[in-house]
């Protein structure tokens, strides 16, 4: 419809009145529909959209006031004007209370009808615009509420502590993780209060104050003093569209594990550098002796030097193997293991044979005792060879010259469902405080007796990970200066072993 024209329903039980109103209104450009009763008007109204209804007050059947109420139930925005031959103050008040905008008394002139219609139609359009505005506002409020709920849910579930403060430095929001990280066990801060040192770390409050004072700063980060746990805070300034500061968002996170990893990586780099530097330096010196011709007239001496070079390169190769094994085992979920019933007797014999040469060089005796009826275990053969070769090799390496190693395999008495393999040596042993740390990557027991023994500190870490991957246990008994026993418990298989 063009501006100023409307869709009008005329309801009157007099045909002449209906047609007269239609001609007058259509001449002004309005689109007019007529009905001779309230029942017919309801049918027409429910099928179309109307801006204005002209209703005869007195009709046979349904009255004009009753029809007015029914029409407004269908469309609250429709504007109704009553047409009556009985224009009294009482009928005017009754029509207005029922929701009529105005009334016109019969008989009326075309100008009178046009005047009341021209006044009534803008009211309908204002009602429609207002309803649209309300609906849009409700949609926007719903979107805001939904977004706020989503944001709050995300913040509440975050592992990092989150705190929002406004430009007056008062708390607007915080999540449970903040309470946990800052150790607020008995008391939590109140929204609207200014964070105080009785609940918040002074270092954090100092960083927040610095962020407020340095308004141009958009992000600040710092490790907080104190701990454990070790905490770090990042603070960002919240700004409006004009760039004005609205407050701060502070995120507190636990960096204990990150710092531990950083320290382990530092230890690893230092250890690898040391383990590489020593053999490489020795090899370089030995080769310089040969290249400078010092051993030219002494072939036996030259042979000894080359043998030492070979020994040193063997240590470097072992370091590389240990690092590769550690990397593989630290991604256990990605490791494919071939688990099958495995008899440990032949496998332990293989591990003893591997260590025979190094044992002979130290005059160390290795004895294997494996019960004939030893149950099998479900295990990956390659990893079992790696495990027991490492344990027997360590028993020789950390032994004394002329010492002994006993490898014993039997069904565990205290744990009937397990097979026990013990590797016992008569070597240097270790302090009781060191036993708890065995199996940590890169950890080595440092005593006067072990200073000259080369190693990466990775062997036992690899052993422990293999044992845990097979649902076994590692027990260690040791006495400094008298030797050690490493006991491996592995679950016995429930299926008969293959040939």
Buried (B, 14 or more C-beta within 10 A) or exposed (E): EEEEBBBBBBBBBBEEBBBBBBEBBEEBEBBBBBBBBBEBBBEBBEEEEBBBBBBBBBBEEBBBBBBBEBBBEEBEBBBBBBBBEEBEEEBBEBBEEBBBBBBBBBEBEBEEBBBBBEEBBEBBBEBBEEEEEEEEEEEEEEEEEEEEEEEEEEBEEBEBBBBBBBBEBBBBBBBBBBBBBBEBEEEEBEEEEEBEEEBBBEBBBBBBEEBBEEEEBEEBEBEBEEEEBBBBBBBBBBEEEEEEBBBBBBBBBBBEEEBEEEEBEEBBEEBBEEBEEBBEEBBEEBEEEBEEEEBEEEEEBBEEBBEBBEBBEEBBEBBEBBBEBBEBBEEEEEEEBEEBBBBBBEBBEBBBEBBEEBBEEBEBBBEBEBEEEBBBBBBBBEBBBBBBBBBBBBBBBBBBEEBBBBBBBBBBEEEEEBBBBBBBBBBBBBEEEBBEEBBBBBBBBEBEBBEEBBBBBBBBBBBBBBBBBBEBBBEBBBEBEEBBBBBBBBBBBEEEEEE
